[in-house]
């Protein structure tokens, strides 16, 4: 089905997650076999009410049901076949299924593209069958597909029956073991709608499941674990759909280091991509990037409890002064903000708590949590109902046996009286009955203050992103072909490049080309100002490296400098074809230098990099990146994100720079690349001169690489 908001074609997965009929290919009565586990998970541990057909030519009955010798013998084209036979028989089973009109094949079998050349060829054959017959393929080499809210487990895992935890988080992962790790957070009280672990992704990908979950009313939050991307535009379109539907996507990208990227590539045969680009894509699409599995669950469960506005201020409610103070430290170092209680809140707390209790924020109830649990509960409700409080943190520093159970029950009861989330942090290594009380009551405890502060920072940042995002913006890469150039590329000469940019409205210097020393002298005399002279050759990108640049040249020595440039370049690169020497006026003195670069990422298309020149990029790597297109507002935001941005806003008495002109230049560069996306491979405008307010901005040098 075509998604009207993104224009991208996505499959309807309704009958994959909730089939009306199924067949298990390789079903078996043999105890402990993969086929037996797959059948038991459906028959004994699921609540599947549709029609189920075992398929096995060697058995007459499986679990009391008549067995069919092959897929072609089935009495109807089922919605889903679950394939658990050896790899050599999979192609035939899938082909028979496709030809009779089966909608989906869940292929658990391994031994395909992840294994060897034979497996790659077999997987390619499966893809051909899918395209020819219309059957959609899930896997191969995957642990299965689970609908927890039905429940239905299309899996051979013996752990399935213990992992059923209905809830509101949808999971789409490329790692089976890591996905199950997150599912097993059910022991903290976390619940899931469904889990797709996509294996080799020969057809259906993580992106397809993100898109499906975005439209699933039972899913409130989507968690995804990605090792590599096979279709960047599809992933972008799916995440954009989730954002439009108000469904946060919490993402963990494996392969952010060289070691991890190498391991992920060998595991999934997908493109892991540049970590900087992946981070940029996640940010631009609103995907909340996390660093580990527990953090993904921490953030997701917090979002399930309440969607943030981004303006939330926090209260700390503790029965230990030390725990409250340490919690406050963690709030502060994360840039989070404590609420200032309204006067009536302080009055109510002072009226019921001991005189030695602390009633400012953080609240320290002291030992009344033991002696007067009713007062503890009442004071917690008062704290949560303060008009300035958006969330209450309740650190639990130690396990106090039965008293921790009573405290947990107090937190659960208090939560019923308010919509403000009450968030416990279980700080003890001893997970006693108090911990399980909180988990069972829906107040999923954080396991440390460190985990809490990271998750809260992500939670509030997401609220701010949703509040300020440009709802009319869509990534240019959606619908574009990606990948690097298969054929040759060439560097446009600086004259060509600047002419193309000028025609697109990008402010650039106005160069002229001299092909002789006499012509150079004539041009400089006519310009009447000091000029820059640069060699022009398609084969030379870094002109300074070969002595091909002269600055502040006047008319009287223009001819001499022309000859010197040509001699330098011929000495350094004798075989280069020289088109002449570019001549243009020097930029006005006193400006700030910036740079704008665009490079084509093989997964996500063109990505822009922006920063200030010199040591700010070379030493401090102070740059910001974004997907295209770049609007003027987005350009202004990029400029403001730089640590060195104060150099543009009047730092220490320096004049304010023309940020509006710089942002307009960045926007025009983006427009040019989007309009020529099929040609532009990369671009480097360095330096870009930025004058004082009102003086404008312009590119002084331009390198554009295009496909031929």
C-alpha positions in Angstrom: 0.0 0.0 0.0 1.2 3.5 -0.8 1.6 5.8 2.2 0.0 9.1 1.1 2.0 11.2 3.5 5.4 10.0 2.3 4.6 8.7 -1.2 6.4 5.5 -0.4 5.1 2.0 -1.0 4.8 -0.1 2.2 3.2 -3.6 2.6 0.1 -4.2 4.6 1.3 -6.4 7.4 -2.1 -6.9 9.1 -2.4 -10.6 8.3 1.3 -11.2 9.2 0.7 -10.2 12.8 -2.8 -11.5 13.0 -3.2 -14.3 10.5 -6.5 -16.1 9.9 -4.8 -19.3 8.8 -1.3 -20.7 9.1 0.9 -23.7 8.1 4.1 -24.8 9.8 6.4 -26.3 7.2 8.6 -28.8 9.1 6.1 -29.4 12.0 7.2 -32.4 14.1 6.1 -34.7 16.9 9.8 -35.2 17.8 10.5 -33.8 21.2 13.0 -30.9 21.4 13.1 -30.5 17.6 12.8 -27.1 16.0 9.6 -28.1 14.3 8.2 -29.3 17.6 9.0 -26.1 19.4 7.4 -24.1 16.6 4.2 -26.1 16.9 4.1 -26.0 20.7 4.6 -22.2 20.7 1.5 -21.8 18.5 -0.7 -24.6 19.9 0.1 -24.6 23.6 1.5 -21.2 24.4 -0.4 -18.9 22.1 -4.1 -18.1 21.7 -4.3 -18.5 17.9 -8.0 -19.2 16.9 -7.5 -19.5 13.2 -6.9 -22.6 11.1 -3.5 -24.3 11.5 -2.0 -26.9 9.2 1.2 -29.0 9.9 3.3 -29.9 6.9 5.7 -32.8 7.0 5.9 -35.6 4.4 7.3 -38.1 7.1 4.5 -37.8 9.6 0.7 -38.4 9.4 -0.3 -36.4 12.5 1.3 -33.7 14.6 -0.2 -32.7 18.0 -3.5 -34.3 17.0 -3.8 -32.6 13.6 -3.5 -34.3 10.2 -0.2 -33.6 8.5 0.1 -32.5 4.8 3.1 -33.8 2.7 3.9 -30.4 1.1 2.7 -26.9 0.7 0.9 -27.6 -2.6 -1.3 -30.1 -0.8 -2.7 -27.6 1.7 -6.5 -27.1 1.4 -6.3 -23.3 1.2 -3.8 -20.5 0.5 -3.1 -19.6 4.1 -2.1 -16.1 5.3 1.3 -17.3 6.7 3.6 -20.2 6.4 6.2 -20.7 9.1 9.3 -22.4 7.6 11.5 -24.5 9.9 13.0 -27.0 7.4 16.6 -27.3 6.2 17.8 -24.6 3.8 17.8 -26.9 0.8 14.1 -27.4 0.9 13.0 -23.8 1.6 13.0 -22.6 -2.0 10.5 -25.3 -3.1 8.2 -24.6 -0.1 8.2 -20.9 -0.7 7.6 -21.2 -4.4 4.6 -23.5 -3.9 3.2 -21.1 -1.3 3.6 -18.1 -3.6 2.0 -19.9 -6.6 -1.1 -20.8 -4.5 -1.5 -17.3 -3.1 0.0 -17.4 0.4 0.6 -13.9 1.7 3.6 -14.3 3.9 6.5 -16.7 4.6 8.2 -16.5 8.0 11.5 -18.2 7.3 13.3 -19.2 10.5 15.8 -21.4 8.6 19.5 -20.3 8.6 22.2 -21.1 6.0 21.5 -18.3 3.4 23.4 -15.1 2.6 24.9 -15.1 6.0 26.6 -18.4 5.4 28.2 -19.0 2.0 27.9 -18.5 -1.8 25.3 -21.3 -2.1 23.2 -19.6 0.5 23.5 -16.2 -1.2 22.2 -17.8 -4.5 19.3 -19.5 -2.7 18.3 -16.2 -1.0 18.4 -14.4 -4.4 16.1 -17.1 -5.7 13.7 -16.5 -2.9 13.6 -12.8 -3.7 12.9 -13.7 -7.4 10.0 -15.9 -6.2 8.6 -13.1 -4.1 8.7 -10.6 -6.9 7.1 -13.0 -9.3 4.3 -14.4 -7.1 3.7 -11.6 -4.6 4.4 -13.6 -1.4 6.2 -11.4 1.1 9.2 -12.9 2.9 10.2 -12.4 6.6 13.8 -13.6 7.3 15.5 -15.9 6.6 17.8 -16.6 9.5 15.6 -15.1 12.1 14.1 -16.1 15.5 10.5 -15.5 14.4 7.7 -13.0 14.8 5.7 -12.4 18.0 2.3 -10.7 18.6 2.3 -10.4 22.4 -1.1 -8.9 22.8 -2.8 -11.8 21.0 -0.6 -13.7 22.0 0.9 -15.5 19.0 4.5 -16.8 18.7 5.7 -17.8 15.3 9.0 -18.9 16.8 11.0 -22.0 17.7 12.4 -20.4 20.9 11.7 -22.4 24.1 11.9 -19.0 25.9 8.8 -17.7 24.1 6.3 -18.9 26.7 8.2 -17.2 29.5 8.6 -13.9 27.6 4.9 -13.1 26.9 4.4 -9.6 28.2 1.5 -7.7 26.6 1.9 -3.9 26.5 2.3 -0.9 24.3 5.9 -1.0 23.0 6.5 -2.3 19.5 10.0 -3.8 18.8 11.7 -4.0 15.4 15.2 -5.4 15.6 17.9 -6.9 13.4 19.4 -8.8 16.3 17.5 -11.8 17.7 19.4 -12.3 20.9 19.5 -8.5 21.6 15.8 -8.3 20.8 14.9 -11.0 23.3 17.1 -9.3 25.9 14.8 -6.3 25.6 11.7 -8.4 25.7 12.9 -9.9 29.0 12.6 -6.5 30.6 9.1 -7.8 31.3 10.6 -8.7 34.7 10.7 -4.9 35.4 7.1 -4.6 34.4 7.7 -3.6 30.7 5.1 -4.8 28.2 5.2 -5.2 24.4 2.7 -5.3 21.6 4.8 -7.2 19.1 8.4 -8.0 18.2 9.8 -8.4 14.7 13.4 -9.6 14.4 14.0 -9.4 10.7 17.1 -11.6 10.1 18.6 -11.3 6.7 15.9 -8.9 5.4 15.8 -10.4 1.9 12.4 -8.7 1.5 10.7 -7.2 4.6 12.9 -4.8 6.5 12.9 -3.1 9.9 11.5 0.0 8.1 8.4 -1.9 7.1 7.7 -2.9 10.7 8.3 0.7 12.0 5.7 1.9 9.4 3.2 -0.8 10.4 3.6 0.0 14.1 3.2 3.7 13.4 -0.4 2.9 12.3 -1.1 0.2 14.9 -3.4 1.7 17.6 -2.1 -0.7 20.2 1.5 0.6 19.8 2.4 3.8 21.7 6.2 3.7 21.3 8.4 1.9 18.8 11.9 0.6 19.7 14.3 -0.4 16.9 17.7 -1.9 17.0 19.5 -1.5 13.6 22.8 -3.1 12.6 22.7 -1.9 9.0 20.5 -0.3 6.4 19.5 -1.9 3.1 17.2 0.9 2.0 17.8 4.3 3.6 14.9 6.2 2.0 12.5 3.5 3.2 13.8 3.9 6.7 13.4 7.6 6.5 9.9 7.4 5.2 8.9 5.0 7.9 10.3 7.2 10.7 8.6 10.2 9.2 5.3 8.4 9.3 5.9 7.5 13.0 6.6 11.2 13.8 3.4 12.3 12.0 1.4 9.7 14.0 2.9 10.9 17.2 4.7 7.6 17.8 8.2 8.1 19.2 10.9 5.8 17.7 13.7 5.0 20.1 16.7 3.7 18.2 19.9 1.9 19.0 22.4 1.7 16.1 25.0 -1.0 16.3 28.3 -0.3 14.4 29.2 3.1 15.6 32.8 2.2 16.0 35.1 0.6 13.4 35.0 -2.7 15.4 31.3 -2.6 15.8 30.7 -1.7 12.1 32.9 -4.6 11.0 31.0 -7.1 13.2 27.6 -5.7 12.2 28.5 -5.9 8.5 29.5 -9.5 8.8 26.4 -10.3 10.7 23.7 -8.7 8.6 25.3 -8.0 5.2 23.8 -4.6 5.3 25.5 -1.2 5.0 26.4 0.0 8.5 27.1 3.5 7.3 29.0 6.4 8.9 28.2 6.9 12.5 28.1 10.7 12.1 25.6 10.4 9.2 23.5 7.8 11.1 23.4 10.2 14.1 22.4 13.1 11.9 19.6 11.0 10.2 18.2 9.9 13.6 18.2 13.4 14.9 16.5 14.9 11.8 13.9 12.2 11.7 13.2 12.5 15.5 14.5 9.1 16.3 15.7 9.1 19.9 19.2 7.6 19.7 20.3 5.7 22.8 23.6 3.9 23.7 22.5 0.6 25.1 19.6 -1.9 25.4 18.5 -0.9 28.9 18.5 2.7 27.9 16.2 1.9 25.0 13.7 0.3 27.3 14.1 3.1 29.9 13.3 5.8 27.4 10.5 3.8 25.7 8.7 2.9 29.0 8.9 6.5 30.1 7.3 7.6 26.8 4.5 5.0 27.3 3.7 6.5 30.6 3.4 10.1 29.3 4.3 12.0 26.2 6.4 15.0 27.2 5.9 18.6 26.2 9.6 19.4 26.6 8.9 21.9 29.3 8.7 19.5 32.3 10.3 20.5 35.6 11.0 17.9 38.1 10.4 17.2 41.8 12.4 14.8 43.9 10.6 13.0 46.7 12.8 11.0 49.0 12.9 9.5 52.5 16.8 9.7 52.5 18.5 13.0 52.5 21.5 11.6 50.8 19.5 9.9 48.1 17.6 13.1 47.4 20.8 15.1 47.2 22.5 12.6 44.9 19.4 12.5 42.7 19.5 16.4 42.6 23.1 16.2 41.4 22.1 13.9 38.6 19.3 16.2 37.6 21.7 19.2 37.5 24.5 17.6 35.5 22.1 16.6 32.8 20.8 20.1 32.4 17.4 19.1 33.7 15.4 21.6 35.9 13.9 21.2 39.4 10.5 22.8 39.9 10.0 25.6 42.4 7.0 24.6 44.5 4.0 26.9 44.7 3.5 28.4 48.2 0.4 26.3 48.9 2.4 23.1 48.2 5.0 24.1 50.9 2.2 25.0 53.3 0.5 21.6 52.8 3.8 19.7 53.2 4.7 21.7 56.3 1.4 20.9 57.9 1.7 17.1 57.7 5.5 16.4 57.7 7.7 16.6 60.8 9.4 19.9 61.5 12.8 18.3 60.8 11.7 17.2 57.3 12.7 19.1 54.2 9.7 20.5 52.3 11.5 22.4 49.6 12.5 20.6 46.4 14.0 17.9 47.0 11.5 16.7 49.6 13.0 14.6 52.4 10.3 12.9 54.5 12.8 11.2 56.7 11.6 8.1 58.6 7.8 8.7 58.3 8.0 6.3 55.3 8.4 3.6 58.0 6.4 5.0 60.9 3.5 6.8 59.0 3.1 5.4 55.5 -0.2 7.2 55.1 1.5 10.5 55.6 4.3 9.5 53.2 1.6 8.7 50.6 -0.3 11.9 51.2 2.8 14.1 51.0 3.8 12.4 47.7 0.4 13.2 46.2 0.7 16.9 47.3 4.2 17.0 45.7 2.9 15.5 42.4 -0.1 17.9 42.3 2.1 21.0 42.5 1.2 23.1 39.4 4.9 23.5 38.5 5.8 19.8 38.6 5.8 17.7 35.4 7.4 14.5 36.9 8.3 13.2 40.3 11.5 11.2 41.0 11.3 8.9 43.9 14.8 7.4 44.7 14.8 4.2 46.7 18.3 3.8 48.0 18.1 0.4 49.7 15.9 -2.6 50.1 14.0 -2.4 53.5 12.2 -5.6 53.2 8.5 -5.3 54.0 8.8 -1.5 54.5 9.9 -1.3 50.9 6.8 -3.2 49.9 4.7 -0.7 51.8 6.5 2.2 50.2 6.0 0.7 46.8 2.3 0.3 47.4 2.2 4.0 48.5 3.8 5.1 45.2 1.3 3.0 43.3 -1.7 4.4 45.2 -0.3 8.0 44.9 0.0 7.5 41.1 -3.7 6.8 40.9 -4.4 10.3 42.2 -2.4 12.2 39.6 -1.5 12.2 35.9 2.0 13.4 36.7 4.4 10.4 36.4 5.9 9.2 39.6 9.2 7.5 38.7 11.0 5.3 41.2 14.7 4.7 41.0 15.7 1.4 42.6 19.3 2.0 43.7 20.0 -1.2 45.6 21.6 -4.3 44.1 19.1 -6.3 46.3 15.9 -6.6 44.3 13.5 -7.6 47.0 9.8 -7.7 47.2 9.6 -3.9 47.1 11.1 -3.9 43.6 8.6 -6.5 42.3 5.8 -4.5 43.9 6.7 -1.4 41.9 7.2 -3.4 38.7 4.0 -5.2 39.0 2.1 -2.0 39.8 3.2 -0.3 36.5 5.8 2.0 38.1 8.7 0.5 36.3 11.8 1.3 38.4 15.0 2.7 36.9 18.0 0.7 37.9 20.3 3.6 38.7 20.3 7.4 38.9 22.7 7.4 35.9 20.1 5.5 33.8 17.4 7.9 35.1 19.1 11.1 34.1 19.9 9.8 30.6 16.4 8.6 29.9 14.8 11.8 31.3 17.1 13.9 29.1 16.0 12.0 26.0 12.4 12.2 27.1 12.3 16.0 27.5 14.4 16.5 24.3 11.9 14.5 22.4 9.1 16.7 23.7 11.0 19.8 22.6 11.6 18.3 19.1 8.0 17.5 18.6 7.0 21.0 19.7 9.4 22.8 17.4 9.8 20.5 14.4 8.9 21.7 10.9 5.8 19.6 10.0 6.1 20.5 6.4 9.7 19.2 6.1 10.4 15.9 4.4 13.8 14.3 3.6 14.8 14.8 0.0 16.2 11.3 -0.1 12.7 9.7 0.1 12.0 8.5 -3.4 15.6 9.1 -4.6 18.0 6.4 -5.7 20.9 6.0 -3.3 24.3 4.5 -3.6 27.6 6.0 -4.8 28.4 6.6 -8.4 28.9 3.3 -10.4 30.6 5.2 -13.3 33.2 8.0 -13.5 33.0 11.3 -11.8 34.8 14.6 -12.5 35.5 17.8 -10.7 34.0 20.8 -12.3 36.5 23.6 -12.7 36.1 26.5 -10.3 34.8 28.7 -13.1 32.1 26.1 -14.0 31.2 25.5 -10.4 30.8 29.1 -9.6 28.8 29.8 -12.7 26.4 26.9 -11.8 26.1 28.1 -8.2 25.5 31.8 -9.3 22.7 30.7 -11.6 21.1 28.9 -8.6 21.3 32.1 -6.6 24.3 31.1 -4.4 26.4 34.2 -3.7 29.9 33.6 -5.1 32.7 35.7 -6.4 32.7 36.6 -10.1 35.8 35.0 -11.6 37.3 35.5 -15.0 39.6 33.1 -16.8 43.0 34.2 -18.2 44.8 31.9 -20.6 47.9 34.1 -21.0 50.0 36.4 -18.8 49.0 39.4 -20.9 45.3 38.6 -20.5 45.8 38.2 -16.8 47.3 41.7 -16.5 44.4 43.1 -18.6 41.8 41.5 -16.3 43.4 42.7 -13.1 43.8 46.3 -14.4 40.1 46.3 -15.3 39.0 45.0 -11.9 41.0 47.7 -10.3 41.3 45.9 -6.9 43.7 43.3 -5.4 42.8 39.9 -6.8 43.2 36.2 -6.1 44.7 34.1 -8.8 44.1 30.3 -8.9 45.0 27.6 -11.4 42.1 26.0 -13.3 42.3 22.3 -14.0 39.8 19.4 -13.7 42.7 17.3 -12.4 43.7 19.6 -9.6 41.4 20.0 -6.6 43.8 21.2 -3.9 45.3 24.1 -5.7 47.5 25.4 -2.9 49.3 22.1 -2.6 50.8 22.5 -6.1 51.6 26.2 -5.8 48.6 27.1 -7.8 47.3 30.1 -5.7 48.4 33.7 -5.4 46.6 36.2 -3.2 46.5 40.0 -3.1 47.9 40.4 -6.6 48.0 43.9 -8.2 48.0 44.8 -11.9 51.7 45.6 -12.1 52.7 42.0 -11.1 49.7 40.1 -12.5 51.6 38.7 -15.5 54.6 37.6 -13.4 52.2 35.8 -11.0 50.4 34.1 -13.8 53.7 32.7 -15.2 54.8 31.6 -11.6 51.5 29.8 -11.0 51.8 27.9 -14.4 55.4 27.0 -13.7 54.7 25.8 -10.2 51.8 23.5 -11.3 53.8 22.1 -14.3 56.6 21.3 -11.9 54.3 19.6 -9.4 52.0 17.9 -11.8 53.5 17.8 -15.3 50.8 15.7 -16.9 47.9 17.9 -15.8 45.8 19.7 -18.4 45.7 23.4 -17.5 42.7 25.5 -18.6 44.2 28.7 -17.4 44.2 30.9 -14.3 41.1 32.1 -12.5 41.1 35.7 -11.5 38.6 37.3 -9.0 38.6 40.2 -6.6 39.9 39.5 -3.0 37.1 39.3 -0.4 36.8 42.4 1.8 39.0 42.3 4.9 37.7 41.5 8.3 35.2 38.7 7.6 34.8 35.4 9.3 35.5 32.2 7.3 33.0 29.4 7.2 32.6 26.3 5.1 29.7 24.4 3.6 30.2 20.8 2.4 27.8 18.3 0.9 28.5 14.6 0.4 26.4 11.8 -1.0 26.0 9.0 1.7 25.4 5.6 0.0 22.5 4.9 2.3 20.8 8.2 3.1 21.8 10.4 0.1 23.2 14.0 0.4 24.2 15.2 3.8 25.4 18.7 4.5 28.2 19.6 6.9 28.6 23.2 8.1 31.2 24.9 10.4 33.6 27.7 10.8 37.0 27.5 9.1 40.5 27.1 10.5 41.1 25.4 13.9 37.4 25.2 14.7 36.9 22.4 12.3 40.5 21.0 12.0 41.3 20.8 15.7 38.0 20.9 17.5 35.8 19.2 14.8 33.2 21.8 15.5 30.7 21.0 12.8 27.0 20.3 12.4 25.3 18.1 9.9 21.8 17.7 8.4 19.9 15.9 5.7 18.6 17.9 2.8 16.6 20.0 2.1 17.8 22.8 4.4 15.3 25.5 5.0 16.4 29.0 6.1 15.1 28.2 9.6 17.0 24.9 9.6 20.2 26.7 8.4 19.9 29.3 11.2 19.5 26.4 13.7 22.7 24.7 12.3 24.6 27.9 12.7 23.4 28.3 16.3 24.4 24.7 17.2 28.1 25.4 16.7 30.2 25.8 19.8 32.0 28.5 17.9 28.7 30.3 17.1 29.5 33.3 19.4 32.2 34.3 16.9 29.3 35.2 14.6 27.2 37.0 17.2 29.6 39.6 18.4 31.9 37.8 20.8 34.2 40.1 22.9 33.3 43.3 21.0 33.7 41.8 17.6 31.0 43.0 15.1 28.0 40.8 14.6 28.2 38.8 11.4 25.5 38.6 8.7 23.9 35.4 9.9 20.8 36.0 7.8 22.9 36.1 4.6 24.9 33.1 5.7 21.7 31.1 6.3 20.3 32.2 3.0 23.5 31.0 1.3 23.3 27.6 3.0 19.6 27.3 1.9 20.5 28.1 -1.7 23.3 25.5 -1.7 20.8 22.9 -0.5 18.3 23.9 -3.2 21.0 23.5 -5.9 22.0 20.0 -4.7 18.4 18.8 -4.4 17.6 20.1 -7.9 20.7 18.3 -9.2 20.6 15.3 -6.9 21.3 12.8 -9.7 24.5 14.6 -10.7 26.1 16.1 -7.6 28.4 13.6 -5.8 30.0 16.0 -3.4 30.6 19.7 -2.9 33.0 21.8 -0.8 32.6 25.6 -0.5 35.6 26.6 1.5 36.1 29.3 2.5 32.7 31.1 2.7 33.3 34.7 3.6 30.8 36.1 6.1 30.8 39.9 6.5 29.4 42.1 9.3 25.6 42.5 9.5 24.4 43.9 6.1 27.6 43.0 4.2 26.4 39.6 3.1 28.2 36.2 2.6 29.7 34.6 -0.4 31.6 31.5 -1.4 35.2 32.3 -2.3 36.1 28.8 -3.5 34.0 26.0 -4.9 34.8 22.3 -5.6 31.9 20.4 -7.1 32.3 16.7 -8.1 29.6 15.4 -10.5 28.8 12.1 -12.1 29.6 11.7 -15.7 
